[in-house]
Amino acid sequence: MMAIYQSARIRSRVEPPFEKRESALDEMILSGELPFEGEPYDIRRPEALKWVAAQRQRLPRGQ
C-alpha cells in the first residue's frame, strides 16, 4: 500500500524495493495535495476495536 500512495504522491511509478519509511498518504494530507475533511479515523482506536470485537461475536463459529 505504501508504494501505491507514494506513486500517487509523486505521480510516477515506484519500483521495489520500497525504502521510504514515512507515510506518503500522511505527507499528501499535510501538504494539502490531498484535501481531507473531518477527524482522522484510526482502526486502532478503542471504539473501532470494540466494534470489530462485537462483529466477530455475531458471526457463527468457524467463520
N, CA, C and O atoms as CSV, one atom per row, in Angstrom:
chain,resi,resn,atom,element,x,y,z
A,1,MET,N,N,0.824,-1.187,0.000
A,1,MET,CA,C,0.000,0.000,0.000
A,1,MET,C,C,0.870,1.254,0.000
A,1,MET,O,O,0.546,2.247,-0.651
A,2,MET,N,N,1.968,1.196,0.731
A,2,MET,CA,C,2.820,2.374,0.812
A,2,MET,C,C,3.326,2.776,-0.576
A,2,MET,O,O,3.397,3.965,-0.890
A,3,ALA,N,N,3.675,1.799,-1.398
A,3,ALA,CA,C,4.165,2.098,-2.741
A,3,ALA,C,C,3.068,2.740,-3.587
A,3,ALA,O,O,3.343,3.629,-4.392
A,4,ILE,N,N,1.840,2.294,-3.407
A,4,ILE,CA,C,0.723,2.885,-4.154
A,4,ILE,C,C,0.556,4.346,-3.773
A,4,ILE,O,O,0.414,5.200,-4.649
A,5,TYR,N,N,0.571,4.648,-2.484
A,5,TYR,CA,C,0.440,6.041,-2.037
A,5,TYR,C,C,1.609,6.886,-2.531
A,5,TYR,O,O,1.412,8.015,-2.979
A,6,GLN,N,N,2.827,6.345,-2.453
A,6,GLN,CA,C,3.999,7.088,-2.918
A,6,GLN,C,C,3.906,7.342,-4.415
A,6,GLN,O,O,4.244,8.431,-4.879
A,7,SER,N,N,3.455,6.356,-5.174
A,7,SER,CA,C,3.294,6.511,-6.609
A,7,SER,C,C,2.283,7.612,-6.918
A,7,SER,O,O,2.486,8.414,-7.830
A,8,ALA,N,N,1.192,7.644,-6.151
A,8,ALA,CA,C,0.186,8.698,-6.336
A,8,ALA,C,C,0.761,10.061,-5.965
A,8,ALA,O,O,0.477,11.060,-6.626
A,9,ARG,N,N,1.566,10.098,-4.913
A,9,ARG,CA,C,2.135,11.373,-4.455
A,9,ARG,C,C,3.097,11.957,-5.475
A,9,ARG,O,O,3.044,13.153,-5.759
A,10,ILE,N,N,3.993,11.116,-6.039
A,10,ILE,CA,C,4.992,11.639,-6.971
A,10,ILE,C,C,4.522,11.561,-8.426
A,10,ILE,O,O,5.204,12.025,-9.340
A,11,ARG,N,N,3.332,10.960,-8.620
A,11,ARG,CA,C,2.739,10.826,-9.955
A,11,ARG,C,C,3.688,10.122,-10.931
A,11,ARG,O,O,3.881,10.533,-12.075
A,12,SER,N,N,4.267,9.036,-10.406
A,12,SER,CA,C,5.208,8.248,-11.190
A,12,SER,C,C,5.234,6.835,-10.632
A,12,SER,O,O,4.786,6.591,-9.512
A,13,ARG,N,N,5.755,5.922,-11.410
A,13,ARG,CA,C,5.854,4.534,-10.990
A,13,ARG,C,C,6.924,4.370,-9.918
A,13,ARG,O,O,7.993,4.974,-10.006
A,14,VAL,N,N,6.641,3.564,-8.918
A,14,VAL,CA,C,7.586,3.278,-7.842
A,14,VAL,C,C,8.031,1.826,-7.986
A,14,VAL,O,O,7.201,0.921,-8.065
A,15,GLU,N,N,9.318,1.614,-8.019
A,15,GLU,CA,C,9.879,0.271,-8.200
A,15,GLU,C,C,10.326,-0.316,-6.858
A,15,GLU,O,O,10.884,0.392,-6.019
A,16,PRO,N,N,10.077,-1.609,-6.664
A,16,PRO,CA,C,10.592,-2.256,-5.450
A,16,PRO,C,C,12.107,-2.399,-5.541
A,16,PRO,O,O,12.626,-2.410,-6.658
A,17,PRO,N,N,12.840,-2.508,-4.458
A,17,PRO,CA,C,12.328,-2.462,-3.091
A,17,PRO,C,C,11.965,-1.032,-2.709
A,17,PRO,O,O,12.607,-0.075,-3.142
A,18,PHE,N,N,10.944,-0.909,-1.904
A,18,PHE,CA,C,10.436,0.392,-1.484
A,18,PHE,C,C,11.082,0.759,-0.157
A,18,PHE,O,O,10.850,0.093,0.852
A,19,GLU,N,N,11.889,1.809,-0.150
A,19,GLU,CA,C,12.689,2.140,1.026
A,19,GLU,C,C,12.114,3.265,1.875
A,19,GLU,O,O,12.581,3.484,2.993
A,20,LYS,N,N,11.136,3.966,1.384
A,20,LYS,CA,C,10.583,5.103,2.124
A,20,LYS,C,C,9.868,4.627,3.387
A,20,LYS,O,O,9.090,3.675,3.335
A,21,ARG,N,N,10.124,5.277,4.513
A,21,ARG,CA,C,9.520,4.892,5.788
A,21,ARG,C,C,8.336,5.789,6.161
A,21,ARG,O,O,7.409,5.338,6.835
A,22,GLU,N,N,8.358,7.050,5.731
A,22,GLU,CA,C,7.277,7.962,6.064
A,22,GLU,C,C,6.050,7.604,5.227
A,22,GLU,O,O,6.173,7.061,4.129
A,23,SER,N,N,4.886,7.910,5.751
A,23,SER,CA,C,3.649,7.629,5.032
A,23,SER,C,C,3.411,8.682,3.958
A,23,SER,O,O,3.249,9.863,4.265
A,24,ALA,N,N,3.389,8.257,2.707
A,24,ALA,CA,C,3.124,9.182,1.608
A,24,ALA,C,C,1.714,9.743,1.717
A,24,ALA,O,O,1.477,10.894,1.351
A,25,LEU,N,N,0.780,8.946,2.216
A,25,LEU,CA,C,-0.594,9.417,2.398
A,25,LEU,C,C,-0.623,10.562,3.405
A,25,LEU,O,O,-1.254,11.589,3.157
A,26,ASP,N,N,0.057,10.393,4.544
A,26,ASP,CA,C,0.130,11.468,5.540
A,26,ASP,C,C,0.794,12.705,4.952
A,26,ASP,O,O,0.345,13.824,5.198
A,27,GLU,N,N,1.859,12.515,4.180
A,27,GLU,CA,C,2.555,13.651,3.572
A,27,GLU,C,C,1.635,14.418,2.621
A,27,GLU,O,O,1.653,15.649,2.605
A,28,MET,N,N,0.832,13.702,1.829
A,28,MET,CA,C,-0.082,14.367,0.896
A,28,MET,C,C,-1.149,15.156,1.651
A,28,MET,O,O,-1.503,16.262,1.245
A,29,ILE,N,N,-1.660,14.599,2.739
A,29,ILE,CA,C,-2.676,15.298,3.532
A,29,ILE,C,C,-2.070,16.535,4.176
A,29,ILE,O,O,-2.659,17.614,4.112
A,30,LEU,N,N,-0.893,16.395,4.802
A,30,LEU,CA,C,-0.257,17.520,5.495
A,30,LEU,C,C,0.155,18.633,4.541
A,30,LEU,O,O,0.120,19.806,4.912
A,31,SER,N,N,0.544,18.283,3.319
A,31,SER,CA,C,0.975,19.300,2.359
A,31,SER,C,C,-0.209,19.980,1.666
A,31,SER,O,O,-0.047,21.019,1.027
A,32,GLY,N,N,-1.401,19.386,1.796
A,32,GLY,CA,C,-2.575,19.955,1.132
A,32,GLY,C,C,-2.824,19.382,-0.249
A,32,GLY,O,O,-3.797,19.754,-0.905
A,33,GLU,N,N,-1.951,18.469,-0.709
A,33,GLU,CA,C,-2.145,17.830,-2.016
A,33,GLU,C,C,-3.419,16.999,-2.046
A,33,GLU,O,O,-4.074,16.891,-3.083
A,34,LEU,N,N,-3.765,16.419,-0.918
A,34,LEU,CA,C,-4.945,15.580,-0.810
A,34,LEU,C,C,-5.854,16.196,0.253
A,34,LEU,O,O,-5.604,16.042,1.449
A,35,PRO,N,N,-6.900,16.888,-0.174
A,35,PRO,CA,C,-7.798,17.518,0.799
A,35,PRO,C,C,-8.433,16.471,1.711
A,35,PRO,O,O,-8.806,15.384,1.269
A,36,PHE,N,N,-8.546,16.813,2.963
A,36,PHE,CA,C,-9.123,15.912,3.946
A,36,PHE,C,C,-10.004,16.713,4.878
A,36,PHE,O,O,-9.587,17.743,5.409
A,37,GLU,N,N,-11.218,16.243,5.076
A,37,GLU,CA,C,-12.142,16.914,5.987
A,37,GLU,C,C,-12.533,15.956,7.092
A,37,GLU,O,O,-12.616,14.747,6.878
A,38,GLY,N,N,-12.768,16.485,8.244
A,38,GLY,CA,C,-13.223,15.659,9.354
A,38,GLY,C,C,-12.086,15.178,10.219
A,38,GLY,O,O,-10.918,15.494,9.992
A,39,GLU,N,N,-12.463,14.402,11.221
A,39,GLU,CA,C,-11.494,13.869,12.164
A,39,GLU,C,C,-10.828,12.620,11.584
A,39,GLU,O,O,-11.516,11.782,11.001
A,40,PRO,N,N,-9.517,12.476,11.728
A,40,PRO,CA,C,-8.850,11.282,11.214
A,40,PRO,C,C,-9.421,10.022,11.858
A,40,PRO,O,O,-9.781,10.030,13.035
A,41,TYR,N,N,-9.502,8.953,11.095
A,41,TYR,CA,C,-10.004,7.675,11.600
A,41,TYR,C,C,-8.852,6.693,11.684
A,41,TYR,O,O,-8.078,6.544,10.738
A,42,ASP,N,N,-8.747,6.037,12.798
A,42,ASP,CA,C,-7.689,5.050,13.004
A,42,ASP,C,C,-8.339,3.771,13.522
A,42,ASP,O,O,-8.984,3.780,14.570
A,43,ILE,N,N,-8.174,2.685,12.798
A,43,ILE,CA,C,-8.794,1.417,13.164
A,43,ILE,C,C,-8.347,0.948,14.542
A,43,ILE,O,O,-9.023,0.130,15.165
A,44,ARG,N,N,-7.215,1.457,15.025
A,44,ARG,CA,C,-6.709,1.030,16.327
A,44,ARG,C,C,-7.352,1.769,17.490
A,44,ARG,O,O,-7.045,1.482,18.647
A,45,ARG,N,N,-8.250,2.725,17.200
A,45,ARG,CA,C,-8.937,3.438,18.280
A,45,ARG,C,C,-9.784,2.462,19.075
A,45,ARG,O,O,-10.331,1.519,18.503
A,46,PRO,N,N,-9.906,2.664,20.374
A,46,PRO,CA,C,-10.687,1.736,21.200
A,46,PRO,C,C,-12.112,1.519,20.685
A,46,PRO,O,O,-12.621,0.399,20.733
A,47,GLU,N,N,-12.755,2.570,20.199
A,47,GLU,CA,C,-14.123,2.433,19.699
A,47,GLU,C,C,-14.175,1.501,18.493
A,47,GLU,O,O,-15.089,0.685,18.373
A,48,ALA,N,N,-13.207,1.621,17.615
A,48,ALA,CA,C,-13.166,0.772,16.428
A,48,ALA,C,C,-12.876,-0.675,16.807
A,48,ALA,O,O,-13.477,-1.592,16.247
A,49,LEU,N,N,-11.972,-0.889,17.739
A,49,LEU,CA,C,-11.642,-2.241,18.170
A,49,LEU,C,C,-12.835,-2.911,18.844
A,49,LEU,O,O,-13.066,-4.106,18.659
A,50,LYS,N,N,-13.596,-2.136,19.630
A,50,LYS,CA,C,-14.798,-2.687,20.267
A,50,LYS,C,C,-15.821,-3.082,19.211
A,50,LYS,O,O,-16.473,-4.119,19.337
A,51,TRP,N,N,-15.968,-2.272,18.179
A,51,TRP,CA,C,-16.921,-2.578,17.119
A,51,TRP,C,C,-16.519,-3.872,16.407
A,51,TRP,O,O,-17.365,-4.732,16.160
A,52,VAL,N,N,-15.240,-4.012,16.080
A,52,VAL,CA,C,-14.763,-5.221,15.404
A,52,VAL,C,C,-15.006,-6.446,16.291
A,52,VAL,O,O,-15.457,-7.481,15.801
A,53,ALA,N,N,-14.714,-6.338,17.581
A,53,ALA,CA,C,-14.925,-7.465,18.501
A,53,ALA,C,C,-16.401,-7.837,18.554
A,53,ALA,O,O,-16.736,-9.022,18.568
A,54,ALA,N,N,-17.281,-6.857,18.584
A,54,ALA,CA,C,-18.720,-7.130,18.619
A,54,ALA,C,C,-19.168,-7.821,17.338
A,54,ALA,O,O,-20.000,-8.727,17.384
A,55,GLN,N,N,-18.627,-7.407,16.196
A,55,GLN,CA,C,-18.988,-8.030,14.929
A,55,GLN,C,C,-18.537,-9.481,14.884
A,55,GLN,O,O,-19.255,-10.340,14.372
A,56,ARG,N,N,-17.372,-9.754,15.410
A,56,ARG,CA,C,-16.849,-11.121,15.421
A,56,ARG,C,C,-17.692,-12.030,16.290
A,56,ARG,O,O,-17.876,-13.205,15.971
A,57,GLN,N,N,-18.204,-11.497,17.383
A,57,GLN,CA,C,-19.045,-12.302,18.281
A,57,GLN,C,C,-20.355,-12.670,17.616
A,57,GLN,O,O,-20.961,-13.682,17.969
A,58,ARG,N,N,-20.809,-11.867,16.658
A,58,ARG,CA,C,-22.078,-12.111,15.991
A,58,ARG,C,C,-21.973,-13.169,14.897
A,58,ARG,O,O,-22.990,-13.713,14.465
A,59,LEU,N,N,-20.748,-13.467,14.442
A,59,LEU,CA,C,-20.562,-14.464,13.380
A,59,LEU,C,C,-20.726,-15.869,13.932
A,59,LEU,O,O,-20.333,-16.144,15.066
A,60,PRO,N,N,-21.308,-16.766,13.129
A,60,PRO,CA,C,-21.357,-18.180,13.555
A,60,PRO,C,C,-19.932,-18.729,13.673
A,60,PRO,O,O,-19.024,-18.262,12.986
A,61,ARG,N,N,-19.749,-19.699,14.526
A,61,ARG,CA,C,-18.418,-20.293,14.714
A,61,ARG,C,C,-17.889,-20.854,13.397
A,61,ARG,O,O,-18.643,-21.368,12.570
A,62,GLY,N,N,-16.564,-20.741,13.225
A,62,GLY,CA,C,-15.922,-21.273,12.032
A,62,GLY,C,C,-15.841,-20.287,10.885
A,62,GLY,O,O,-15.369,-20.639,9.804
A,63,GLN,N,N,-16.290,-19.064,11.095
A,63,GLN,CA,C,-16.208,-18.065,10.008
A,63,GLN,C,C,-15.267,-16.964,10.384
A,63,GLN,O,O,-15.063,-16.032,9.605
